[in-house]
Amino acid sequence: MRLRPAPIAALLSIAVFSLLATFSGGQASARGIIVLPQQAGAMAIGGVAPDKCKTSGGVKVLPCKLTFTQSNYQLSVTVSGPGVVRSKVKGCAGIATFSYFDYGIWYITSTSTPGKCSATFTAYDASKNKVGTATLKITSTF
């Protein structure tokens, strides 16, 4: 039996995602997104450092401290908490821009302006009630 390239590529990508999830301690989802365990937010990776986070209402932003450099200018954080389905962010104008992705994930991109700032994420439940807030500290060394 001869397989066509498309099924082979699909099988190969599933295998790669499974291996990555296995070695990172997470699970691969059907969408190809690697879901890491909760402890992953506390690891220091690239411009991400563990830190004490300012939170309320059980809302978390992980990681809660980022450092941007010329080679590390786009990072992501996850906003989560009890019943949280959406969030908004305020702060860091001129130092960073924020783009919501999906499932509580925000992409943060540095501008070319050096400095420090704090961004506050406000989280809401399905009824649009405020659940709480969490603060992200950003340092840009451009």
Secondary structure, 3 states (H helix, E strand, C coil): CCCCHHHHHHHHHHHHHHHHHHHHCCEECCCCCEECCHHHHHCCECCECCCCCCECCCCEEECCEEEECCCCCEEEEEEECCCCCEEEEECCCCCEEEEECCCCEEEEEECCCCEEEEEEEEEECCCCCEEEEEEEEEEECC
